[in-house]
Amino acid sequence: MVKKTLYPFLLILVLTNCKDQIVLTEGTYSGTLPCADCEAINYVLTLNRNMTYTENILYIGKSESKETNSGTYAIKNDSVVWLQNKNKGMNQFAIGNQKLEMLDISGQRIKSSFADKYILSKTKP
């Protein structure tokens, strides 16, 4: 009997926490990232409440055209934004206070002298 009454409560609690994380995470994030074969990368990521994203990438000193990608995202373990169905580049970001930290291709924090350059700051709520 206790299990039957507890289950709906736990389900509501889990769904509420997921929704809160989406609301906290939605917004536009930007930063200037290191680039191996150009001056830098201007990177802008917009996460929408409906679990879609738009990513704008401009390679400074290499190309004047902006690359735009879009798709859906998920939040893993309440701590990582995962851009789904992205074929190339980094697709995971650790969620921080008003920021996202780009993770490496295996989902780990970047460990190099440039690690602090992979931070995207929230620019629009």
N, CA, C and O atoms as a GROMACS GRO file, in nm:
protein
  500
    1MET      N    1   0.081  -0.119   0.000
    1MET     CA    2   0.000   0.000   0.000
    1MET      C    3   0.086   0.127   0.000
    1MET      O    4   0.057   0.223  -0.071
    2VAL      N    5   0.193   0.125   0.081
    2VAL     CA    6   0.280   0.241   0.089
    2VAL      C    7   0.348   0.266  -0.045
    2VAL      O    8   0.362   0.381  -0.086
    3LYS      N    9   0.390   0.159  -0.114
    3LYS     CA   10   0.455   0.173  -0.244
    3LYS      C   11   0.362   0.241  -0.345
    3LYS      O   12   0.408   0.324  -0.423
    4LYS      N   13   0.233   0.206  -0.344
    4LYS     CA   14   0.139   0.262  -0.439
    4LYS      C   15   0.119   0.412  -0.417
    4LYS      O   16   0.101   0.486  -0.514
    5THR      N   17   0.123   0.457  -0.294
    5THR     CA   18   0.105   0.600  -0.268
    5THR      C   19   0.235   0.677  -0.284
    5THR      O   20   0.233   0.796  -0.316
    6LEU      N   21   0.346   0.612  -0.264
    6LEU     CA   22   0.475   0.679  -0.277
    6LEU      C   23   0.517   0.697  -0.422
    6LEU      O   24   0.580   0.797  -0.456
    7TYR      N   25   0.483   0.603  -0.507
    7TYR     CA   26   0.525   0.608  -0.647
    7TYR      C   27   0.482   0.737  -0.718
    7TYR      O   28   0.566   0.801  -0.780
    8PRO      N   29   0.355   0.777  -0.712
    8PRO     CA   30   0.316   0.901  -0.780
    8PRO      C   31   0.390   1.024  -0.724
    8PRO      O   32   0.428   1.113  -0.799
    9PHE      N   33   0.410   1.026  -0.593
    9PHE     CA   34   0.482   1.137  -0.531
    9PHE      C   35   0.625   1.145  -0.583
    9PHE      O   36   0.673   1.253  -0.618
   10LEU      N   37   0.694   1.032  -0.589
   10LEU     CA   38   0.832   1.030  -0.639
   10LEU      C   39   0.839   1.069  -0.786
   10LEU      O   40   0.931   1.139  -0.827
   11LEU      N   41   0.743   1.024  -0.865
   11LEU     CA   42   0.739   1.059  -1.007
   11LEU      C   43   0.723   1.210  -1.024
   11LEU      O   44   0.790   1.270  -1.108
   12ILE      N   45   0.634   1.270  -0.948
   12ILE     CA   46   0.613   1.415  -0.955
   12ILE      C   47   0.740   1.488  -0.913
   12ILE      O   48   0.778   1.587  -0.975
   13LEU      N   49   0.807   1.441  -0.809
   13LEU     CA   50   0.931   1.502  -0.761
   13LEU      C   51   1.038   1.498  -0.869
   13LEU      O   52   1.105   1.599  -0.892
   14VAL      N   53   1.056   1.385  -0.933
   14VAL     CA   54   1.156   1.371  -1.040
   14VAL      C   55   1.123   1.463  -1.157
   14VAL      O   56   1.212   1.533  -1.206
   15LEU      N   57   1.000   1.463  -1.202
   15LEU     CA   58   0.960   1.547  -1.315
   15LEU      C   59   0.975   1.696  -1.282
   15LEU      O   60   1.015   1.774  -1.369
   16THR      N   61   0.944   1.735  -1.161
   16THR     CA   62   0.959   1.874  -1.120
   16THR      C   63   1.106   1.915  -1.122
   16THR      O   64   1.138   2.024  -1.168
   17ASN      N   65   1.194   1.830  -1.071
   17ASN     CA   66   1.337   1.861  -1.070
   17ASN      C   67   1.391   1.873  -1.212
   17ASN      O   68   1.471   1.963  -1.239
   18CYS      N   69   1.350   1.786  -1.303
   18CYS     CA   70   1.395   1.793  -1.443
   18CYS      C   71   1.348   1.924  -1.506
   18CYS      O   72   1.425   1.991  -1.574
   19LYS      N   73   1.222   1.960  -1.483
   19LYS     CA   74   1.168   2.084  -1.540
   19LYS      C   75   1.245   2.204  -1.486
   19LYS      O   76   1.276   2.296  -1.561
   20ASP      N   77   1.275   2.205  -1.355
   20ASP     CA   78   1.350   2.316  -1.295
   20ASP      C   79   1.487   2.328  -1.359
   20ASP      O   80   1.533   2.440  -1.384
   21GLN      N   81   1.554   2.218  -1.385
   21GLN     CA   82   1.687   2.221  -1.445
   21GLN      C   83   1.680   2.277  -1.587
   21GLN      O   84   1.770   2.351  -1.627
   22ILE      N   85   1.577   2.243  -1.662
   22ILE     CA   86   1.561   2.296  -1.797
   22ILE      C   87   1.543   2.447  -1.791
   22ILE      O   88   1.605   2.520  -1.869
   23VAL      N   89   1.458   2.495  -1.700
   23VAL     CA   90   1.434   2.638  -1.688
   23VAL      C   91   1.562   2.710  -1.648
   23VAL      O   92   1.592   2.817  -1.701
   24LEU      N   93   1.639   2.654  -1.555
   24LEU     CA   94   1.764   2.715  -1.511
   24LEU      C   95   1.867   2.718  -1.623
   24LEU      O   96   1.948   2.810  -1.630
   25THR      N   97   1.864   2.620  -1.710
   25THR     CA   98   1.964   2.606  -1.815
   25THR      C   99   1.930   2.684  -1.940
   25THR      O  100   2.020   2.726  -2.012
   26GLU      N  101   1.802   2.704  -1.968
   26GLU     CA  102   1.765   2.771  -2.093
   26GLU      C  103   1.824   2.911  -2.098
   26GLU      O  104   1.838   2.979  -1.997
   27GLY      N  105   1.858   2.952  -2.220
   27GLY     CA  106   1.916   3.085  -2.240
   27GLY      C  107   2.024   3.080  -2.347
   27GLY      O  108   2.042   2.978  -2.413
   28THR      N  109   2.095   3.191  -2.362
   28THR     CA  110   2.202   3.199  -2.461
   28THR      C  111   2.335   3.211  -2.389
   28THR      O  112   2.351   3.290  -2.297
   29TYR      N  113   2.430   3.131  -2.433
   29TYR     CA  114   2.564   3.125  -2.376
   29TYR      C  115   2.664   3.156  -2.486
   29TYR      O  116   2.645   3.115  -2.600
   30SER      N  117   2.770   3.228  -2.453
   30SER     CA  118   2.870   3.259  -2.555
   30SER      C  119   3.010   3.262  -2.495
   30SER      O  120   3.029   3.278  -2.374
   31GLY      N  121   3.108   3.246  -2.584
   31GLY     CA  122   3.247   3.253  -2.543
   31GLY      C  123   3.337   3.253  -2.664
   31GLY      O  124   3.294   3.223  -2.776
   32THR      N  125   3.463   3.286  -2.641
   32THR     CA  126   3.565   3.280  -2.745
   32THR      C  127   3.654   3.162  -2.712
   32THR      O  128   3.723   3.161  -2.610
   33LEU      N  129   3.652   3.062  -2.800
   33LEU     CA  130   3.722   2.936  -2.776
   33LEU      C  131   3.854   2.932  -2.851
   33LEU      O  132   3.870   2.998  -2.954
   34PRO      N  133   3.951   2.854  -2.800
   34PRO     CA  134   4.077   2.836  -2.871
   34PRO      C  135   4.055   2.765  -3.005
   34PRO      O  136   3.959   2.690  -3.021
   35CYS      N  137   4.146   2.789  -3.100
   35CYS     CA  138   4.136   2.726  -3.231
   35CYS      C  139   4.277   2.689  -3.276
   35CYS      O  140   4.370   2.769  -3.266
   36ALA      N  141   4.293   2.566  -3.326
   36ALA     CA  142   4.424   2.518  -3.369
   36ALA      C  143   4.471   2.582  -3.499
   36ALA      O  144   4.591   2.607  -3.516
   37ASP      N  145   4.378   2.610  -3.590
   37ASP     CA  146   4.420   2.662  -3.720
   37ASP      C  147   4.355   2.795  -3.756
   37ASP      O  148   4.341   2.828  -3.874
   38CYS      N  149   4.316   2.872  -3.654
   38CYS     CA  150   4.264   3.007  -3.675
   38CYS      C  151   4.292   3.088  -3.548
   38CYS      O  152   4.345   3.035  -3.451
   39GLU      N  153   4.255   3.214  -3.549
   39GLU     CA  154   4.281   3.300  -3.433
   39GLU      C  155   4.199   3.256  -3.311
   39GLU      O  156   4.253   3.247  -3.201
   40ALA      N  157   4.073   3.231  -3.330
   40ALA     CA  158   3.982   3.191  -3.222
   40ALA      C  159   3.848   3.153  -3.283
   40ALA      O  160   3.826   3.170  -3.403
   41ILE      N  161   3.760   3.101  -3.198
   41ILE     CA  162   3.626   3.065  -3.242
   41ILE      C  163   3.525   3.142  -3.157
   41ILE      O  164   3.523   3.128  -3.035
   42ASN      N  165   3.443   3.223  -3.222
   42ASN     CA  166   3.329   3.285  -3.152
   42ASN      C  167   3.218   3.182  -3.152
   42ASN      O  168   3.172   3.138  -3.257
   43TYR      N  169   3.173   3.143  -3.032
   43TYR     CA  170   3.077   3.035  -3.018
   43TYR      C  171   2.956   3.086  -2.939
   43TYR      O  172   2.972   3.142  -2.830
   44VAL      N  173   2.838   3.066  -2.993
   44VAL     CA  174   2.714   3.106  -2.926
   44VAL      C  175   2.618   2.986  -2.928
   44VAL      O  176   2.591   2.929  -3.034
   45LEU      N  177   2.569   2.950  -2.811
   45LEU     CA  178   2.478   2.836  -2.797
   45LEU      C  179   2.351   2.885  -2.728
   45LEU      O  180   2.356   2.941  -2.619
   46THR      N  181   2.237   2.863  -2.794
   46THR     CA  182   2.108   2.899  -2.736
   46THR      C  183   2.032   2.771  -2.705
   46THR      O  184   2.007   2.689  -2.793
   47LEU      N  185   1.994   2.756  -2.578
   47LEU     CA  186   1.914   2.641  -2.532
   47LEU      C  187   1.773   2.690  -2.506
   47LEU      O  188   1.751   2.782  -2.427
   48ASN      N  189   1.678   2.628  -2.572
   48ASN     CA  190   1.537   2.667  -2.559
   48ASN      C  191   1.464   2.575  -2.462
   48ASN      O  192   1.504   2.461  -2.441
   49ARG      N  193   1.357   2.626  -2.405
   49ARG     CA  194   1.277   2.550  -2.309
   49ARG      C  195   1.219   2.423  -2.370
   49ARG      O  196   1.196   2.325  -2.298
   50ASN      N  197   1.194   2.424  -2.501
   50ASN     CA  198   1.135   2.306  -2.566
   50ASN      C  199   1.240   2.201  -2.603
   50ASN      O  200   1.214   2.112  -2.684
   51MET      N  201   1.357   2.211  -2.542
   51MET     CA  202   1.467   2.113  -2.558
   51MET      C  203   1.530   2.116  -2.697
   51MET      O  204   1.583   2.015  -2.743
   52THR      N  205   1.525   2.232  -2.764
   52THR     CA  206   1.596   2.250  -2.890
   52THR      C  207   1.711   2.348  -2.866
   52THR      O  208   1.710   2.425  -2.770
   53TYR      N  209   1.809   2.343  -2.955
   53TYR     CA  210   1.922   2.434  -2.944
   53TYR      C  211   1.958   2.489  -3.080
   53TYR      O  212   1.925   2.432  -3.184
   54THR      N  213   2.027   2.603  -3.078
   54THR     CA  214   2.088   2.660  -3.198
   54THR      C  215   2.231   2.697  -3.160
   54THR      O  216   2.256   2.756  -3.055
   55GLU      N  217   2.323   2.661  -3.246
   55GLU     CA  218   2.464   2.684  -3.222
   55GLU      C  219   2.519   2.766  -3.339
   55GLU      O  220   2.502   2.728  -3.455
   56ASN      N  221   2.583   2.879  -3.309
   56ASN     CA  222   2.645   2.963  -3.411
   56ASN      C  223   2.795   2.964  -3.388
   56ASN      O  224   2.842   2.993  -3.278
   57ILE      N  225   2.871   2.933  -3.493
   57ILE     CA  226   3.017   2.922  -3.483
   57ILE      C  227   3.080   3.010  -3.590
   57ILE      O  228   3.046   3.000  -3.708
   58LEU      N  229   3.173   3.095  -3.549
   58LEU     CA  230   3.246   3.179  -3.642
   58LEU      C  231   3.395   3.159  -3.617
   58LEU      O  232   3.445   3.188  -3.508
   59TYR      N  233   3.467   3.110  -3.719
   59TYR     CA  234   3.611   3.089  -3.709
   59TYR      C  235   3.682   3.219  -3.746
   59TYR      O  236   3.685   3.257  -3.863
   60ILE      N  237   3.738   3.286  -3.648
   60ILE     CA  238   3.801   3.417  -3.669
   60ILE      C  239   3.934   3.399  -3.742
   60ILE      O  240   4.019   3.320  -3.700
   61GLY      N  241   3.951   3.474  -3.851
   61GLY     CA  242   4.074   3.468  -3.927
   61GLY      C  243   4.082   3.353  -4.026
   61GLY      O  244   4.184   3.334  -4.092
   62LYS      N  245   3.976   3.276  -4.037
   62LYS     CA  246   3.976   3.162  -4.129
   62LYS      C  247   3.862   3.172  -4.230
   62LYS      O  248   3.880   3.147  -4.349
   63SER      N  249   3.747   3.207  -4.182
   63SER     CA  250   3.629   3.211  -4.267
   63SER      C  251   3.538   3.323  -4.217
   63SER      O  252   3.522   3.342  -4.097
   64GLU      N  253   3.481   3.393  -4.307
   64GLU     CA  254   3.390   3.499  -4.268
   64GLU      C  255   3.246   3.450  -4.259
   64GLU      O  256   3.157   3.523  -4.216
   65SER      N  257   3.223   3.325  -4.300
   65SER     CA  258   3.087   3.274  -4.293
   65SER      C  259   3.063   3.208  -4.157
   65SER      O  260   3.152   3.147  -4.098
   66LYS      N  261   2.940   3.222  -4.110
   66LYS     CA  262   2.902   3.166  -3.981
   66LYS      C  263   2.839   3.029  -4.004
   66LYS      O  264   2.754   3.012  -4.091
   67GLU      N  265   2.880   2.934  -3.924
   67GLU     CA  266   2.822   2.799  -3.928
   67GLU      C  267   2.710   2.795  -3.825
   67GLU      O  268   2.730   2.832  -3.710
   68THR      N  269   2.593   2.751  -3.867
   68THR     CA  270   2.478   2.741  -3.776
   68THR      C  271   2.428   2.597  -3.775
   68THR      O  272   2.405   2.537  -3.880
   69ASN      N  273   2.412   2.544  -3.655
   69ASN     CA  274   2.360   2.408  -3.637
   69ASN      C  275   2.244   2.416  -3.539
   69ASN      O  276   2.239   2.503  -3.453
   70SER      N  277   2.151   2.323  -3.553
   70SER     CA  278   2.040   2.318  -3.458
   70SER      C  279   1.996   2.174  -3.441
   70SER      O  280   2.026   2.088  -3.524
   71GLY      N  281   1.925   2.150  -3.333
   71GLY     CA  282   1.877   2.016  -3.304
   71GLY      C  283   1.813   2.013  -3.167
   71GLY      O  284   1.762   2.114  -3.118
   72THR      N  285   1.816   1.897  -3.106
   72THR     CA  286   1.759   1.881  -2.972
   72THR      C  287   1.871   1.855  -2.873
   72THR      O  288   1.981   1.812  -2.909
   73TYR      N  289   1.840   1.880  -2.747
   73TYR     CA  290   1.937   1.851  -2.641
   73TYR      C  291   1.868   1.778  -2.527
   73TYR      O  292   1.746   1.780  -2.514
   74ALA      N  293   1.950   1.716  -2.445
   74ALA     CA  294   1.902   1.648  -2.326
   74ALA      C  295   1.990   1.691  -2.209
   74ALA      O  296   2.101   1.739  -2.228
   75ILE      N  297   1.938   1.673  -2.088
   75ILE     CA  298   2.016   1.700  -1.969
   75ILE      C  299   2.042   1.566  -1.902
   75ILE      O  300   1.949   1.495  -1.864
   76LYS      N  301   2.171   1.533  -1.888
   76LYS     CA  302   2.210   1.405  -1.828
   76LYS      C  303   2.252   1.427  -1.683
   76LYS      O  304   2.329   1.518  -1.652
   77ASN      N  305   2.200   1.344  -1.595
   77ASN     CA  306   2.238   1.345  -1.454
   77ASN      C  307   2.226   1.482  -1.389
   77ASN      O  308   2.300   1.513  -1.296
   78ASP      N  309   2.135   1.564  -1.435
   78ASP     CA  310   2.114   1.700  -1.383
   78ASP      C  311   2.240   1.785  -1.384
   78ASP      O  312   2.248   1.885  -1.313
   79SER      N  313   2.341   1.747  -1.465
   79SER     CA  314   2.467   1.822  -1.460
   79SER      C  315   2.532   1.844  -1.596
   79SER      O  316   2.629   1.920  -1.606
   80VAL      N  317   2.481   1.780  -1.700
   80VAL     CA  318   2.545   1.791  -1.832
   80VAL      C  319   2.440   1.815  -1.939
   80VAL      O  320   2.340   1.744  -1.947
   81VAL      N  321   2.465   1.916  -2.023
   81VAL     CA  322   2.382   1.940  -2.142
   81VAL      C  323   2.446   1.860  -2.254
   81VAL      O  324   2.566   1.872  -2.279
   82TRP      N  325   2.366   1.779  -2.322
   82TRP     CA  326   2.414   1.696  -2.432
   82TRP      C  327   2.340   1.734  -2.559
   82TRP      O  328   2.218   1.718  -2.569
   83LEU      N  329   2.414   1.786  -2.657
   83LEU     CA  330   2.355   1.820  -2.787
   83LEU      C  331   2.342   1.691  -2.866
   83LEU      O  332   2.441   1.628  -2.902
   84GLN      N  333   2.219   1.651  -2.892
   84GLN     CA  334   2.193   1.522  -2.956
   84GLN      C  335   2.208   1.531  -3.108
   84GLN      O  336   2.186   1.637  -3.168
   85ASN      N  337   2.245   1.420  -3.168
   85ASN     CA  338   2.256   1.407  -3.314
   85ASN      C  339   2.354   1.506  -3.376
   85ASN      O  340   2.338   1.544  -3.492
   86LYS      N  341   2.452   1.548  -3.300
   86LYS     CA  342   2.554   1.638  -3.353
   86LYS      C  343   2.667   1.552  -3.408
   86LYS      O  344   2.725   1.471  -3.334
   87ASN      N  345   2.698   1.568  -3.535
   87ASN     CA  346   2.794   1.479  -3.602
   87ASN      C  347   2.940   1.511  -3.577
   87ASN      O  348   3.024   1.421  -3.583
   88LYS      N  349   2.973   1.636  -3.549
   88LYS     CA  350   3.114   1.670  -3.529
   88LYS      C  351   3.128   1.771  -3.416
   88LYS      O  352   3.033   1.840  -3.380
   89GLY      N  353   3.249   1.778  -3.362
   89GLY     CA  354   3.277   1.874  -3.257
   89GLY      C  355   3.229   1.830  -3.120
   89GLY      O  356   3.177   1.719  -3.103
   90MET      N  357   3.247   1.917  -3.026
   90MET     CA  358   3.209   1.889  -2.888
   90MET      C  359   3.057   1.898  -2.875
   90MET      O  360   2.995   1.986  -2.936
   91ASN      N  361   2.999   1.809  -2.797
   91ASN     CA  362   2.854   1.810  -2.784
   91ASN      C  363   2.805   1.799  -2.640
   91ASN      O  364   2.686   1.776  -2.617
   92GLN      N  365   2.897   1.815  -2.542
   92GLN     CA  366   2.857   1.805  -2.403
   92GLN      C  367   2.912   1.924  -2.325
   92GLN      O  368   3.024   1.970  -2.349
   93PHE      N  369   2.831   1.973  -2.230
   93PHE     CA  370   2.866   2.090  -2.151
   93PHE      C  371   2.827   2.066  -2.006
   93PHE      O  372   2.713   2.027  -1.978
   94ALA      N  373   2.919   2.089  -1.914
   94ALA     CA  374   2.888   2.081  -1.771
   94ALA      C  375   2.811   2.207  -1.734
   94ALA      O  376   2.849   2.318  -1.772
   95ILE      N  377   2.704   2.189  -1.659
   95ILE     CA  378   2.619   2.301  -1.618
   95ILE      C  379   2.679   2.365  -1.493
   95ILE      O  380   2.705   2.297  -1.393
   96GLY      N  381   2.701   2.496  -1.499
   96GLY     CA  382   2.752   2.571  -1.385
   96GLY      C  383   2.658   2.685  -1.351
   96GLY      O  384   2.548   2.695  -1.407
   97ASN      N  385   2.700   2.771  -1.261
   97ASN     CA  386   2.621   2.886  -1.222
   97ASN      C  387   2.631   2.994  -1.328
   97ASN      O  388   2.733   3.063  -1.338
   98GLN      N  389   2.527   3.009  -1.409
   98GLN     CA  390   2.522   3.107  -1.518
   98GLN      C  391   2.630   3.083  -1.623
   98GLN      O  392   2.672   3.176  -1.691
   99LYS      N  393   2.674   2.957  -1.637
   99LYS     CA  394   2.776   2.924  -1.736
   99LYS      C  395   2.766   2.778  -1.776
   99LYS      O  396   2.705   2.697  -1.706
  100LEU      N  397   2.827   2.746  -1.889
  100LEU     CA  398   2.842   2.609  -1.935
  100LEU      C  399   2.991   2.588  -1.961
  100LEU      O  400   3.058   2.676  -2.015
  101GLU      N  401   3.041   2.472  -1.924
  101GLU     CA  402   3.181   2.438  -1.950
  101GLU      C  403   3.185   2.328  -2.056
  101GLU      O  404   3.134   2.218  -2.034
  102MET      N  405   3.246   2.359  -2.171
  102MET     CA  406   3.255   2.261  -2.278
  102MET      C  407   3.340   2.142  -2.231
  102MET      O  408   3.447   2.161  -2.172
  103LEU      N  409   3.293   2.021  -2.256
  103LEU     CA  410   3.364   1.899  -2.220
  103LEU      C  411   3.429   1.840  -2.344
  103LEU      O  412   3.392   1.874  -2.456
  104ASP      N  413   3.527   1.752  -2.323
  104ASP     CA  414   3.593   1.690  -2.438
  104ASP      C  415   3.502   1.585  -2.502
  104ASP      O  416   3.390   1.563  -2.455
  105ILE      N  417   3.549   1.520  -2.609
  105ILE     CA  418   3.462   1.428  -2.684
  105ILE      C  419   3.418   1.308  -2.601
  105ILE      O  420   3.317   1.245  -2.634
  106SER      N  421   3.491   1.274  -2.495
  106SER     CA  422   3.449   1.162  -2.412
  106SER      C  423   3.366   1.207  -2.292
  106SER      O  424   3.333   1.126  -2.205
  107GLY      N  425   3.332   1.337  -2.286
  107GLY     CA  426   3.247   1.387  -2.179
  107GLY      C  427   3.321   1.423  -2.052
  107GLY      O  428   3.259   1.438  -1.946
  108GLN      N  429   3.452   1.437  -2.060
  108GLN     CA  430   3.534   1.472  -1.943
  108GLN      C  431   3.573   1.620  -1.949
  108GLN      O  432   3.576   1.681  -2.056
  109ARG      N  433   3.604   1.676  -1.834
  109ARG     CA  434   3.652   1.814  -1.830
  109ARG      C  435   3.783   1.824  -1.906
  109ARG      O  436   3.867   1.733  -1.898
  110ILE      N  437   3.802   1.931  -1.978
  110ILE     CA  438   3.924   1.952  -2.056
  110ILE      C  439   4.037   1.985  -1.960
  110ILE      O  440   4.026   2.075  -1.877
  111LYS      N  441   4.146   1.911  -1.973
  111LYS     CA  442   4.262   1.930  -1.885
  111LYS      C  443   4.379   1.977  -1.969
  111LYS      O  444   4.454   1.896  -2.024
  112SER      N  445   4.395   2.107  -1.978
  112SER     CA  446   4.508   2.166  -2.048
  112SER      C  447   4.528   2.306  -1.994
  112SER      O  448   4.450   2.354  -1.911
  113SER      N  449   4.631   2.371  -2.041
  113SER     CA  450   4.654   2.508  -1.997
  113SER      C  451   4.546   2.602  -2.051
  113SER      O  452   4.536   2.716  -2.005
  114PHE      N  453   4.467   2.557  -2.147
  114PHE     CA  454   4.359   2.637  -2.204
  114PHE      C  455   4.222   2.601  -2.145
  114PHE      O  456   4.120   2.649  -2.195
  115ALA      N  457   4.217   2.519  -2.042
  115ALA     CA  458   4.089   2.470  -1.989
  115ALA      C  459   3.993   2.582  -1.954
  115ALA      O  460   3.872   2.568  -1.973
  116ASP      N  461   4.044   2.694  -1.903
  116ASP     CA  462   3.956   2.804  -1.865
  116ASP      C  463   3.900   2.880  -1.986
  116ASP      O  464   3.813   2.965  -1.970
  117LYS      N  465   3.948   2.849  -2.104
  117LYS     CA  466   3.899   2.913  -2.227
  117LYS      C  467   3.776   2.844  -2.283
  117LYS      O  468   3.716   2.893  -2.379
  118TYR      N  469   3.736   2.732  -2.224
  118TYR     CA  470   3.621   2.656  -2.274
  118TYR      C  471   3.495   2.682  -2.191
  118TYR      O  472   3.409   2.595  -2.179
  119ILE      N  473   3.486   2.801  -2.135
  119ILE     CA  474   3.371   2.841  -2.054
  119ILE      C  475   3.281   2.932  -2.137
  119ILE      O  476   3.328   3.029  -2.197
  120LEU      N  477   3.153   2.899  -2.140
  120LEU     CA  478   3.054   2.984  -2.206
  120LEU      C  479   2.975   3.055  -2.097
  120LEU      O  480   2.922   2.991  -2.006
  121SER      N  481   2.966   3.186  -2.105
  121SER     CA  482   2.891   3.264  -2.007
  121SER      C  483   2.749   3.290  -2.057
  121SER      O  484   2.726   3.310  -2.176
  122LYS      N  485   2.656   3.288  -1.964
  122LYS     CA  486   2.516   3.314  -2.000
  122LYS      C  487   2.502   3.462  -2.033
  122LYS      O  488   2.532   3.548  -1.950
  123THR      N  489   2.456   3.492  -2.153
  123THR     CA  490   2.442   3.631  -2.197
  123THR      C  491   2.297   3.676  -2.203
  123THR      O  492   2.269   3.795  -2.194
  124LYS      N  493   2.205   3.580  -2.218
  124LYS     CA  494   2.062   3.612  -2.221
  124LYS      C  495   1.988   3.503  -2.144
  124LYS      O  496   2.017   3.385  -2.160
  125PRO      N  497   1.893   3.545  -2.061
  125PRO     CA  498   1.815   3.442  -1.987
  125PRO      C  499   1.720   3.366  -2.078
  125PRO      O  500   1.648   3.277  -2.032
   0.00000   0.00000   0.00000
